[in-house]
Amino acid sequence: MKPLLRPAACGVTACSPGSATGRPPVQVHAGDCYAAGNRRRAIDRDEARRLLASGLPACPHCQPDIDLRILD
């Protein structure tokens, strides 16, 4: 049986490649993702949808695109 979707309340984050501010994000993660690392910033659901729609990849571990109901 497929697990139920966890609620994606306000815990969506974007992981950035470097510690310098202003660097573009490289992947979108759910807020509780273990693969997000330490260098990340909080974003809201609308910004996460915009980033995913613009081609930024979703984390294959936490799959925030599924939580946000974005299909392809």
PQR file with spaces between the fields and no chain letter, atoms N, CA, C, O and H, PARSE charges and radii, in Angstrom:
ATOM       1  N    MET     1       0.838   -1.167    0.000 -0.4000 1.5000
ATOM       2  CA   MET     1       0.000    0.000    0.000 -0.0000 2.0000
ATOM       3  C    MET     1       0.889    1.238    0.000  0.5500 1.7000
ATOM       4  O    MET     1       1.895    1.290    0.707 -0.5500 1.4000
ATOM       5  N    LYS     2       0.513    2.225   -0.792 -0.4000 1.5000
ATOM       6  CA   LYS     2       1.267    3.470   -0.882 -0.0000 2.0000
ATOM       7  C    LYS     2       1.033    4.310    0.370  0.5500 1.7000
ATOM       8  O    LYS     2      -0.108    4.437    0.814 -0.5500 1.4000
ATOM       9  H    LYS     2      -0.304    2.182   -1.366  0.4000 1.0000
ATOM      10  N    PRO     3       2.105    4.897    0.958 -0.5600 1.5000
ATOM      11  CA   PRO     3       1.925    5.707    2.163  0.2800 2.0000
ATOM      12  C    PRO     3       1.125    6.968    1.873  0.5500 1.7000
ATOM      13  O    PRO     3       1.157    7.490    0.759 -0.5500 1.4000
ATOM      14  N    LEU     4       0.418    7.447    2.867 -0.4000 1.5000
ATOM      15  CA   LEU     4      -0.344    8.683    2.733 -0.0000 2.0000
ATOM      16  C    LEU     4       0.601    9.868    2.627  0.5500 1.7000
ATOM      17  O    LEU     4       1.703    9.849    3.174 -0.5500 1.4000
ATOM      18  H    LEU     4       0.392    7.023    3.772  0.4000 1.0000
ATOM      19  N    LEU     5       0.161   10.893    1.923 -0.4000 1.5000
ATOM      20  CA   LEU     5       0.971   12.090    1.818 -0.0000 2.0000
ATOM      21  C    LEU     5       1.014   12.801    3.155  0.5500 1.7000
ATOM      22  O    LEU     5      -0.014   12.962    3.812 -0.5500 1.4000
ATOM      23  H    LEU     5      -0.735   10.908    1.479  0.4000 1.0000
ATOM      24  N    ARG     6       2.188   13.221    3.556 -0.4000 1.5000
ATOM      25  CA   ARG     6       2.281   13.997    4.790 -0.0000 2.0000
ATOM      26  C    ARG     6       1.882   15.427    4.487  0.5500 1.7000
ATOM      27  O    ARG     6       2.077   15.886    3.361 -0.5500 1.4000
ATOM      28  H    ARG     6       3.024   13.089    3.023  0.4000 1.0000
ATOM      29  N    PRO     7       1.342   16.132    5.433 -0.5600 1.5000
ATOM      30  CA   PRO     7       0.939   17.507    5.165  0.2800 2.0000
ATOM      31  C    PRO     7       2.148   18.395    4.943  0.5500 1.7000
ATOM      32  O    PRO     7       3.088   18.375    5.738 -0.5500 1.4000
ATOM      33  N    ALA     8       2.135   19.159    3.891 -0.4000 1.5000
ATOM      34  CA   ALA     8       3.239   20.075    3.594 -0.0000 2.0000
ATOM      35  C    ALA     8       2.845   21.459    4.062  0.5500 1.7000
ATOM      36  O    ALA     8       2.581   22.343    3.247 -0.5500 1.4000
ATOM      37  H    ALA     8       1.372   19.175    3.245  0.4000 1.0000
ATOM      38  N    ALA     9       2.805   21.651    5.349 -0.4000 1.5000
ATOM      39  CA   ALA     9       2.326   22.906    5.934 -0.0000 2.0000
ATOM      40  C    ALA     9       3.212   24.062    5.503  0.5500 1.7000
ATOM      41  O    ALA     9       3.099   24.535    4.372 -0.5500 1.4000
ATOM      42  H    ALA     9       3.020   20.933    6.011  0.4000 1.0000
ATOM      43  N    CYS    10       4.075   24.517    6.366 -0.4000 1.5000
ATOM      44  CA   CYS    10       4.945   25.634    5.998 -0.0000 2.0000
ATOM      45  C    CYS    10       6.370   25.152    5.840  0.5500 1.7000
ATOM      46  O    CYS    10       7.278   25.971    5.698 -0.5500 1.4000
ATOM      47  H    CYS    10       4.167   24.132    7.284  0.4000 1.0000
ATOM      48  N    GLY    11       6.595   23.855    5.861 -0.4000 1.5000
ATOM      49  CA   GLY    11       7.960   23.352    5.880 -0.0000 2.0000
ATOM      50  C    GLY    11       8.546   23.030    4.538  0.5500 1.7000
ATOM      51  O    GLY    11       9.054   21.925    4.347 -0.5500 1.4000
ATOM      52  H    GLY    11       5.857   23.190    5.976  0.4000 1.0000
ATOM      53  N    VAL    12       8.500   23.941    3.603 -0.4000 1.5000
ATOM      54  CA   VAL    12       9.163   23.729    2.328 -0.0000 2.0000
ATOM      55  C    VAL    12      10.395   24.612    2.324  0.5500 1.7000
ATOM      56  O    VAL    12      10.317   25.788    2.680 -0.5500 1.4000
ATOM      57  H    VAL    12       8.088   24.839    3.758  0.4000 1.0000
ATOM      58  N    THR    13      11.524   24.062    1.926 -0.4000 1.5000
ATOM      59  CA   THR    13      12.753   24.847    1.914 -0.0000 2.0000
ATOM      60  C    THR    13      13.451   24.694    0.581  0.5500 1.7000
ATOM      61  O    THR    13      13.210   23.728   -0.143 -0.5500 1.4000
ATOM      62  H    THR    13      11.587   23.107    1.637  0.4000 1.0000
ATOM      63  N    ALA    14      14.300   25.623    0.255 -0.4000 1.5000
ATOM      64  CA   ALA    14      15.146   25.518   -0.928 -0.0000 2.0000
ATOM      65  C    ALA    14      16.589   25.421   -0.459  0.5500 1.7000
ATOM      66  O    ALA    14      17.022   26.203    0.387 -0.5500 1.4000
ATOM      67  H    ALA    14      14.496   26.408    0.843  0.4000 1.0000
ATOM      68  N    CYS    15      17.309   24.501   -0.985 -0.4000 1.5000
ATOM      69  CA   CYS    15      18.697   24.293   -0.589 -0.0000 2.0000
ATOM      70  C    CYS    15      19.595   25.059   -1.546  0.5500 1.7000
ATOM      71  O    CYS    15      19.456   24.925   -2.762 -0.5500 1.4000
ATOM      72  H    CYS    15      16.958   23.866   -1.672  0.4000 1.0000
ATOM      73  N    SER    16      20.505   25.854   -1.023 -0.4000 1.5000
ATOM      74  CA   SER    16      21.403   26.601   -1.890 -0.0000 2.0000
ATOM      75  C    SER    16      22.797   25.982   -1.866  0.5500 1.7000
ATOM      76  O    SER    16      23.167   25.329   -0.891 -0.5500 1.4000
ATOM      77  H    SER    16      20.618   25.964   -0.035  0.4000 1.0000
ATOM      78  N    PRO    17      23.576   26.183   -2.934 -0.5600 1.5000
ATOM      79  CA   PRO    17      24.860   25.510   -3.063  0.2800 2.0000
ATOM      80  C    PRO    17      25.977   26.051   -2.196  0.5500 1.7000
ATOM      81  O    PRO    17      26.910   25.315   -1.874 -0.5500 1.4000
ATOM      82  N    GLY    18      25.911   27.303   -1.811 -0.4000 1.5000
ATOM      83  CA   GLY    18      26.997   27.875   -1.039 -0.0000 2.0000
ATOM      84  C    GLY    18      26.496   28.607    0.177  0.5500 1.7000
ATOM      85  O    GLY    18      25.291   28.778    0.361 -0.5500 1.4000
ATOM      86  H    GLY    18      25.153   27.900   -2.073  0.4000 1.0000
ATOM      87  N    SER    19      27.427   29.043    1.010 -0.4000 1.5000
ATOM      88  CA   SER    19      27.020   29.739    2.222 -0.0000 2.0000
ATOM      89  C    SER    19      26.794   31.221    1.982  0.5500 1.7000
ATOM      90  O    SER    19      26.227   31.905    2.834 -0.5500 1.4000
ATOM      91  H    SER    19      28.406   28.904    0.860  0.4000 1.0000
ATOM      92  N    ALA    20      27.226   31.724    0.840 -0.4000 1.5000
ATOM      93  CA   ALA    20      27.041   33.151    0.550 -0.0000 2.0000
ATOM      94  C    ALA    20      25.579   33.440    0.241  0.5500 1.7000
ATOM      95  O    ALA    20      24.913   32.665   -0.445 -0.5500 1.4000
ATOM      96  H    ALA    20      27.686   31.168    0.148  0.4000 1.0000
ATOM      97  N    THR    21      25.097   34.546    0.747 -0.4000 1.5000
ATOM      98  CA   THR    21      23.709   34.916    0.469 -0.0000 2.0000
ATOM      99  C    THR    21      23.587   35.359   -0.982  0.5500 1.7000
ATOM     100  O    THR    21      24.539   35.868   -1.573 -0.5500 1.4000
ATOM     101  H    THR    21      25.638   35.175    1.304  0.4000 1.0000
ATOM     102  N    GLY    22      22.425   35.161   -1.534 -0.4000 1.5000
ATOM     103  CA   GLY    22      22.200   35.547   -2.910 -0.0000 2.0000
ATOM     104  C    GLY    22      22.507   34.471   -3.927  0.5500 1.7000
ATOM     105  O    GLY    22      22.261   34.665   -5.118 -0.5500 1.4000
ATOM     106  H    GLY    22      21.652   34.747   -1.054  0.4000 1.0000
ATOM     107  N    ARG    23      23.031   33.355   -3.495 -0.4000 1.5000
ATOM     108  CA   ARG    23      23.305   32.252   -4.424 -0.0000 2.0000
ATOM     109  C    ARG    23      21.988   31.590   -4.790  0.5500 1.7000
ATOM     110  O    ARG    23      21.113   31.470   -3.933 -0.5500 1.4000
ATOM     111  H    ARG    23      23.230   33.197   -2.528  0.4000 1.0000
ATOM     112  N    PRO    24      21.819   31.158   -6.028 -0.5600 1.5000
ATOM     113  CA   PRO    24      20.549   30.548   -6.434  0.2800 2.0000
ATOM     114  C    PRO    24      20.374   29.158   -5.820  0.5500 1.7000
ATOM     115  O    PRO    24      21.358   28.455   -5.591 -0.5500 1.4000
ATOM     116  N    PRO    25      19.130   28.759   -5.553 -0.5600 1.5000
ATOM     117  CA   PRO    25      18.888   27.420   -5.008  0.2800 2.0000
ATOM     118  C    PRO    25      19.156   26.347   -6.058  0.5500 1.7000
ATOM     119  O    PRO    25      19.055   26.606   -7.257 -0.5500 1.4000
ATOM     120  N    VAL    26      19.493   25.155   -5.608 -0.4000 1.5000
ATOM     121  CA   VAL    26      19.784   24.057   -6.525 -0.0000 2.0000
ATOM     122  C    VAL    26      18.748   22.941   -6.451  0.5500 1.7000
ATOM     123  O    VAL    26      18.674   22.117   -7.362 -0.5500 1.4000
ATOM     124  H    VAL    26      19.575   24.945   -4.634  0.4000 1.0000
ATOM     125  N    GLN    27      17.953   22.896   -5.399 -0.4000 1.5000
ATOM     126  CA   GLN    27      16.976   21.832   -5.242 -0.0000 2.0000
ATOM     127  C    GLN    27      15.923   22.252   -4.229  0.5500 1.7000
ATOM     128  O    GLN    27      16.225   22.977   -3.281 -0.5500 1.4000
ATOM     129  H    GLN    27      18.013   23.566   -4.658  0.4000 1.0000
ATOM     130  N    VAL    28      14.686   21.799   -4.423 -0.4000 1.5000
ATOM     131  CA   VAL    28      13.609   22.100   -3.488 -0.0000 2.0000
ATOM     132  C    VAL    28      13.397   20.891   -2.592  0.5500 1.7000
ATOM     133  O    VAL    28      13.309   19.761   -3.072 -0.5500 1.4000
ATOM     134  H    VAL    28      14.441   21.210   -5.193  0.4000 1.0000
ATOM     135  N    HIS    29      13.316   21.134   -1.286 -0.4000 1.5000
ATOM     136  CA   HIS    29      13.148   20.078   -0.296 -0.0000 2.0000
ATOM     137  C    HIS    29      11.928   20.353    0.566  0.5500 1.7000
ATOM     138  O    HIS    29      11.485   21.496    0.679 -0.5500 1.4000
ATOM     139  H    HIS    29      13.388   22.053   -0.897  0.4000 1.0000
ATOM     140  N    ALA    30      11.388   19.305    1.173 -0.4000 1.5000
ATOM     141  CA   ALA    30      10.398   19.468    2.239 -0.0000 2.0000
ATOM     142  C    ALA    30      11.142   19.901    3.492  0.5500 1.7000
ATOM     143  O    ALA    30      12.340   19.645    3.617 -0.5500 1.4000
ATOM     144  H    ALA    30      11.748   18.376    1.081  0.4000 1.0000
ATOM     145  N    GLY    31      10.461   20.542    4.407 -0.4000 1.5000
ATOM     146  CA   GLY    31      11.107   21.084    5.600 -0.0000 2.0000
ATOM     147  C    GLY    31      11.744   20.049    6.493  0.5500 1.7000
ATOM     148  O    GLY    31      12.699   20.355    7.208 -0.5500 1.4000
ATOM     149  H    GLY    31       9.488   20.749    4.305  0.4000 1.0000
ATOM     150  N    ASP    32      11.238   18.824    6.471 -0.4000 1.5000
ATOM     151  CA   ASP    32      11.786   17.779    7.340 -0.0000 2.0000
ATOM     152  C    ASP    32      12.737   16.838    6.613  0.5500 1.7000
ATOM     153  O    ASP    32      13.027   15.755    7.120 -0.5500 1.4000
ATOM     154  H    ASP    32      10.463   18.575    5.890  0.4000 1.0000
ATOM     155  N    CYS    33      13.227   17.219    5.445 -0.4000 1.5000
ATOM     156  CA   CYS    33      14.092   16.348    4.641 -0.0000 2.0000
ATOM     157  C    CYS    33      15.487   16.245    5.248  0.5500 1.7000
ATOM     158  O    CYS    33      16.109   17.258    5.569 -0.5500 1.4000
ATOM     159  H    CYS    33      12.991   18.099    5.033  0.4000 1.0000
ATOM     160  N    TYR    34      15.966   15.027    5.402 -0.4000 1.5000
ATOM     161  CA   TYR    34      17.306   14.805    5.953 -0.0000 2.0000
ATOM     162  C    TYR    34      18.393   15.153    4.947  0.5500 1.7000
ATOM     163  O    TYR    34      19.542   15.357    5.341 -0.5500 1.4000
ATOM     164  H    TYR    34      15.460   14.205    5.142  0.4000 1.0000
ATOM     165  N    ALA    35      18.070   15.227    3.667 -0.4000 1.5000
ATOM     166  CA   ALA    35      19.069   15.480    2.632 -0.0000 2.0000
ATOM     167  C    ALA    35      19.254   16.967    2.326  0.5500 1.7000
ATOM     168  O    ALA    35      20.067   17.321    1.472 -0.5500 1.4000
ATOM     169  H    ALA    35      17.137   15.061    3.347  0.4000 1.0000
ATOM     170  N    ALA    36      18.517   17.836    3.006 -0.4000 1.5000
ATOM     171  CA   ALA    36      18.576   19.269    2.699 -0.0000 2.0000
ATOM     172  C    ALA    36      19.890   19.910    3.132  0.5500 1.7000
ATOM     173  O    ALA    36      20.290   20.919    2.551 -0.5500 1.4000
ATOM     174  H    ALA    36      17.857   17.549    3.700  0.4000 1.0000
ATOM     175  N    GLY    37      20.551   19.376    4.101 -0.4000 1.5000
ATOM     176  CA   GLY    37      21.808   19.959    4.559 -0.0000 2.0000
ATOM     177  C    GLY    37      21.601   21.169    5.438  0.5500 1.7000
ATOM     178  O    GLY    37      20.479   21.473    5.843 -0.5500 1.4000
ATOM     179  H    GLY    37      20.227   18.557    4.573  0.4000 1.0000
ATOM     180  N    ASN    38      22.690   21.858    5.732 -0.4000 1.5000
ATOM     181  CA   ASN    38      22.641   23.009    6.639 -0.0000 2.0000
ATOM     182  C    ASN    38      22.402   24.324    5.922  0.5500 1.7000
ATOM     183  O    ASN    38      21.833   25.247    6.505 -0.5500 1.4000
ATOM     184  H    ASN    38      23.601   21.611    5.403  0.4000 1.0000
ATOM     185  N    ARG    39      22.828   24.430    4.662 -0.4000 1.5000
ATOM     186  CA   ARG    39      22.695   25.687    3.921 -0.0000 2.0000
ATOM     187  C    ARG    39      21.363   25.677    3.184  0.5500 1.7000
ATOM     188  O    ARG    39      21.251   25.158    2.074 -0.5500 1.4000
ATOM     189  H    ARG    39      23.291   23.680    4.189  0.4000 1.0000
ATOM     190  N    ARG    40      20.367   26.258    3.821 -0.4000 1.5000
ATOM     191  CA   ARG    40      19.041   26.311    3.225 -0.0000 2.0000
ATOM     192  C    ARG    40      18.303   27.520    3.745  0.5500 1.7000
ATOM     193  O    ARG    40      18.664   28.099    4.770 -0.5500 1.4000
ATOM     194  H    ARG    40      20.459   26.680    4.723  0.4000 1.0000
ATOM     195  N    ARG    41      17.271   27.889    3.028 -0.4000 1.5000
ATOM     196  CA   ARG    41      16.440   29.004    3.472 -0.0000 2.0000
ATOM     197  C    ARG    41      14.984   28.603    3.317  0.5500 1.7000
ATOM     198  O    ARG    41      14.629   27.853    2.408 -0.5500 1.4000
ATOM     199  H    ARG    41      16.978   27.418    2.195  0.4000 1.0000
ATOM     200  N    ALA    42      14.157   29.100    4.198 -0.4000 1.5000
ATOM     201  CA   ALA    42      12.738   28.772    4.161 -0.0000 2.0000
ATOM     202  C    ALA    42      12.045   29.548    3.049  0.5500 1.7000
ATOM     203  O    ALA    42      12.309   30.733    2.848 -0.5500 1.4000
ATOM     204  H    ALA    42      14.446   29.709    4.937  0.4000 1.0000
ATOM     205  N    ILE    43      11.159   28.873    2.329 -0.4000 1.5000
ATOM     206  CA   ILE    43      10.342   29.510    1.304 -0.0000 2.0000
ATOM     207  C    ILE    43       8.894   29.077    1.517  0.5500 1.7000
ATOM     208  O    ILE    43       8.634   28.060    2.161 -0.5500 1.4000
ATOM     209  H    ILE    43      10.945   27.909    2.492  0.4000 1.0000
ATOM     210  N    ASP    44       7.964   29.841    0.980 -0.4000 1.5000
ATOM     211  CA   ASP    44       6.566   29.452    1.116 -0.0000 2.0000
ATOM     212  C    ASP    44       6.166   28.516   -0.032  0.5500 1.7000
ATOM     213  O    ASP    44       6.937   28.276   -0.961 -0.5500 1.4000
ATOM     214  H    ASP    44       8.175   30.666    0.457  0.4000 1.0000
ATOM     215  N    ARG    45       4.955   28.005    0.063 -0.4000 1.5000
ATOM     216  CA   ARG    45       4.478   27.016   -0.912 -0.0000 2.0000
ATOM     217  C    ARG    45       4.400   27.603   -2.321  0.5500 1.7000
ATOM     218  O    ARG    45       4.694   26.905   -3.291 -0.5500 1.4000
ATOM     219  H    ARG    45       4.329   28.200    0.818  0.4000 1.0000
ATOM     220  N    ASP    46       4.008   28.875   -2.451 -0.4000 1.5000
ATOM     221  CA   ASP    46       3.903   29.484   -3.771 -0.0000 2.0000
ATOM     222  C    ASP    46       5.265   29.627   -4.440  0.5500 1.7000
ATOM     223  O    ASP    46       5.402   29.389   -5.640 -0.5500 1.4000
ATOM     224  H    ASP    46       3.769   29.442   -1.663  0.4000 1.0000
ATOM     225  N    GLU    47       6.268   30.015   -3.662 -0.4000 1.5000
ATOM     226  CA   GLU    47       7.616   30.129   -4.231 -0.0000 2.0000
ATOM     227  C    GLU    47       8.150   28.753   -4.606  0.5500 1.7000
ATOM     228  O    GLU    47       8.827   28.610   -5.625 -0.5500 1.4000
ATOM     229  H    GLU    47       6.156   30.209   -2.687  0.4000 1.0000
ATOM     230  N    ALA    48       7.856   27.740   -3.797 -0.4000 1.5000
ATOM     231  CA   ALA    48       8.295   26.382   -4.130 -0.0000 2.0000
ATOM     232  C    ALA    48       7.654   25.919   -5.437  0.5500 1.7000
ATOM     233  O    ALA    48       8.321   25.312   -6.275 -0.5500 1.4000
ATOM     234  H    ALA    48       7.306   27.856   -2.969  0.4000 1.0000
ATOM     235  N    ARG    49       6.378   26.200   -5.609 -0.4000 1.5000
ATOM     236  CA   ARG    49       5.706   25.840   -6.866 -0.0000 2.0000
ATOM     237  C    ARG    49       6.330   26.570   -8.048  0.5500 1.7000
ATOM     238  O    ARG    49       6.542   25.980   -9.107 -0.5500 1.4000
ATOM     239  H    ARG    49       5.836   26.693   -4.928  0.4000 1.0000
ATOM     240  N    ARG    50       6.625   27.864   -7.863 -0.4000 1.5000
ATOM     241  CA   ARG    50       7.234   28.646   -8.934 -0.0000 2.0000
ATOM     242  C    ARG    50       8.613   28.101   -9.309  0.5500 1.7000
ATOM     243  O    ARG    50       8.939   27.982  -10.489 -0.5500 1.4000
ATOM     244  H    ARG    50       6.452   28.344   -7.003  0.4000 1.0000
ATOM     245  N    LEU    51       9.418   27.773   -8.296 -0.4000 1.5000
ATOM     246  CA   LEU    51      10.750   27.240   -8.560 -0.0000 2.0000
ATOM     247  C    LEU    51      10.684   25.888   -9.268  0.5500 1.7000
ATOM     248  O    LEU    51      11.450   25.635  -10.197 -0.5500 1.4000
ATOM     249  H    LEU    51       9.152   27.870   -7.337  0.4000 1.0000
ATOM     250  N    LEU    52       9.773   25.026   -8.832 -0.4000 1.5000
ATOM     251  CA   LEU    52       9.626   23.722   -9.472 -0.0000 2.0000
ATOM     252  C    LEU    52       9.114   23.868  -10.905  0.5500 1.7000
ATOM     253  O    LEU    52       9.551   23.138  -11.795 -0.5500 1.4000
ATOM     254  H    LEU    52       9.151   25.232   -8.077  0.4000 1.0000
ATOM     255  N    ALA    53       8.202   24.795  -11.129 -0.4000 1.5000
ATOM     256  CA   ALA    53       7.666   25.013  -12.473 -0.0000 2.0000
ATOM     257  C    ALA    53       8.724   25.602  -13.408  0.5500 1.7000
ATOM     258  O    ALA    53       8.668   25.392  -14.620 -0.5500 1.4000
ATOM     259  H    ALA    53       7.847   25.388  -10.406  0.4000 1.0000
ATOM     260  N    SER    54       9.687   26.338  -12.849 -0.4000 1.5000
ATOM     261  CA   SER    54      10.742   26.930  -13.676 -0.0000 2.0000
ATOM     262  C    SER    54      11.860   25.950  -13.994  0.5500 1.7000
ATOM     263  O    SER    54      12.794   26.287  -14.721 -0.5500 1.4000
ATOM     264  H    SER    54       9.732   26.509  -11.865  0.4000 1.0000
ATOM     265  N    GLY    55      11.770   24.732  -13.452 -0.4000 1.5000
ATOM     266  CA   GLY    55      12.757   23.715  -13.803 -0.0000 2.0000
ATOM     267  C    GLY    55      13.702   23.309  -12.694  0.5500 1.7000
ATOM     268  O    GLY    55      14.532   22.423  -12.899 -0.5500 1.4000
ATOM     269  H    GLY    55      11.011   24.458  -12.862  0.4000 1.0000
ATOM     270  N    LEU    56      13.607   23.922  -11.529 -0.4000 1.5000
ATOM     271  CA   LEU    56      14.457   23.529  -10.409 -0.0000 2.0000
ATOM     272  C    LEU    56      14.057   22.120   -9.972  0.5500 1.7000
ATOM     273  O    LEU    56      12.871   21.862   -9.769 -0.5500 1.4000
ATOM     274  H    LEU    56      12.933   24.642  -11.363  0.4000 1.0000
ATOM     275  N    PRO    57      15.004   21.210   -9.825 -0.5600 1.5000
ATOM     276  CA   PRO    57      14.622   19.837   -9.481  0.2800 2.0000
ATOM     277  C    PRO    57      14.131   19.692   -8.050  0.5500 1.7000
ATOM     278  O    PRO    57      14.564   20.408   -7.147 -0.5500 1.4000
ATOM     279  N    ALA    58      13.221   18.753   -7.869 -0.4000 1.5000
ATOM     280  CA   ALA    58      12.734   18.400   -6.534 -0.0000 2.0000
ATOM     281  C    ALA    58      13.633   17.308   -5.965  0.5500 1.7000
ATOM     282  O    ALA    58      14.169   16.485   -6.708 -0.5500 1.4000
ATOM     283  H    ALA    58      12.869   18.172   -8.603  0.4000 1.0000
ATOM     284  N    CYS    59      13.790   17.305   -4.671 -0.4000 1.5000
ATOM     285  CA   CYS    59      14.591   16.282   -4.005 -0.0000 2.0000
ATOM     286  C    CYS    59      13.955   14.906   -4.254  0.5500 1.7000
ATOM     287  O    CYS    59      12.751   14.742   -4.059 -0.5500 1.4000
ATOM     288  H    CYS    59      13.355   17.974   -4.067  0.4000 1.0000
ATOM     289  N    PRO    60      14.742   13.929   -4.678 -0.5600 1.5000
ATOM     290  CA   PRO    60      14.178   12.592   -4.916  0.2800 2.0000
ATOM     291  C    PRO    60      13.855   11.841   -3.628  0.5500 1.7000
ATOM     292  O    PRO    60      13.152   10.832   -3.664 -0.5500 1.4000
ATOM     293  N    HIS    61      14.358   12.320   -2.493 -0.4000 1.5000
ATOM     294  CA   HIS    61      14.114   11.636   -1.217 -0.0000 2.0000
ATOM     295  C    HIS    61      12.794   12.065   -0.585  0.5500 1.7000
ATOM     296  O    HIS    61      11.987   11.220   -0.198 -0.5500 1.4000
ATOM     297  H    HIS    61      14.930   13.140   -2.464  0.4000 1.0000
ATOM     298  N    CYS    62      12.571   13.375   -0.480 -0.4000 1.5000
ATOM     299  CA   CYS    62      11.362   13.866    0.203 -0.0000 2.0000
ATOM     300  C    CYS    62      10.226   14.187   -0.763  0.5500 1.7000
ATOM     301  O    CYS    62       9.072   14.267   -0.341 -0.5500 1.4000
ATOM     302  H    CYS    62      13.227   14.062   -0.795  0.4000 1.0000
ATOM     303  N    GLN    63      10.521   14.371   -2.037 -0.4000 1.5000
ATOM     304  CA   GLN    63       9.553   14.604   -3.103 -0.0000 2.0000
ATOM     305  C    GLN    63       8.540   15.714   -2.780  0.5500 1.7000
ATOM     306  O    GLN    63       7.344   15.441   -2.673 -0.5500 1.4000
ATOM     307  H    GLN    63      11.458   14.306   -2.380  0.4000 1.0000
ATOM     308  N    PRO    64       9.008   16.961   -2.626 -0.5600 1.5000
ATOM     309  CA   PRO    64       8.083   18.043   -2.315  0.2800 2.0000
ATOM     310  C    PRO    64       7.110   18.339   -3.453  0.5500 1.7000
ATOM     311  O    PRO    64       6.044   18.908   -3.218 -0.5500 1.4000
ATOM     312  N    ASP    65       7.458   17.963   -4.675 -0.4000 1.5000
ATOM     313  CA   ASP    65       6.538   18.176   -5.794 -0.0000 2.0000
ATOM     314  C    ASP    65       5.265   17.349   -5.624  0.5500 1.7000
ATOM     315  O    ASP    65       4.193   17.785   -6.043 -0.5500 1.4000
ATOM     316  H    ASP    65       8.324   17.500   -4.866  0.4000 1.0000
ATOM     317  N    ILE    66       5.359   16.191   -5.030 -0.4000 1.5000
ATOM     318  CA   ILE    66       4.174   15.376   -4.773 -0.0000 2.0000
ATOM     319  C    ILE    66       3.334   16.003   -3.667  0.5500 1.7000
ATOM     320  O    ILE    66       2.108   16.057   -3.766 -0.5500 1.4000
ATOM     321  H    ILE    66       6.230   15.837   -4.689  0.4000 1.0000
ATOM     322  N    ASP    67       3.998   16.479   -2.611 -0.4000 1.5000
ATOM     323  CA   ASP    67       3.274   17.148   -1.522 -0.0000 2.0000
ATOM     324  C    ASP    67       2.564   18.406   -2.010  0.5500 1.7000
ATOM     325  O    ASP    67       1.479   18.740   -1.533 -0.5500 1.4000
ATOM     326  H    ASP    67       4.994   16.435   -2.531  0.4000 1.0000
ATOM     327  N    LEU    68       3.179   19.099   -2.961 -0.4000 1.5000
ATOM     328  CA   LEU    68       2.580   20.316   -3.503 -0.0000 2.0000
ATOM     329  C    LEU    68       1.626   20.025   -4.652  0.5500 1.7000
ATOM     330  O    LEU    68       1.052   20.943   -5.239 -0.5500 1.4000
ATOM     331  H    LEU    68       4.060   18.827   -3.348  0.4000 1.0000
ATOM     332  N    ARG    69       1.461   18.765   -4.968 -0.4000 1.5000
ATOM     333  CA   ARG    69       0.558   18.300   -6.030 -0.0000 2.0000
ATOM     334  C    ARG    69       0.918   18.864   -7.389  0.5500 1.7000
ATOM     335  O    ARG    69       0.049   19.309   -8.139 -0.5500 1.4000
ATOM     336  H    ARG    69       1.927   18.019   -4.492  0.4000 1.0000
ATOM     337  N    ILE    70       2.216   18.844   -7.707 -0.4000 1.5000
ATOM     338  CA   ILE    70       2.702   19.267   -9.019 -0.0000 2.0000
ATOM     339  C    ILE    70       3.011   18.006   -9.814  0.5500 1.7000
ATOM     340  O    ILE    70       3.849   17.196   -9.417 -0.5500 1.4000
ATOM     341  H    ILE    70       2.923   18.483   -7.098  0.4000 1.0000
ATOM     342  N    LEU    71       2.341   17.856  -10.909 -0.4000 1.5000
ATOM     343  CA   LEU    71       2.522   16.680  -11.761 -0.0000 2.0000
ATOM     344  C    LEU    71       3.359   17.073  -12.964  0.5500 1.7000
ATOM     345  O    LEU    71       2.922   17.854  -13.809 -0.5500 1.4000
ATOM     346  H    LEU    71       1.660   18.514  -11.231  0.4000 1.0000
ATOM     347  N    ASP    72       4.563   16.528  -13.037 -0.4000 1.5000
ATOM     348  CA   ASP    72       5.481   16.797  -14.134 -0.0000 2.0000
ATOM     349  C    ASP    72       5.641   18.227  -14.325  0.5500 1.7000
ATOM     350  O    ASP    72       6.382   18.652  -15.211 -0.5500 1.4000
ATOM     351  H    ASP    72       4.919   15.894  -12.351  0.4000 1.0000
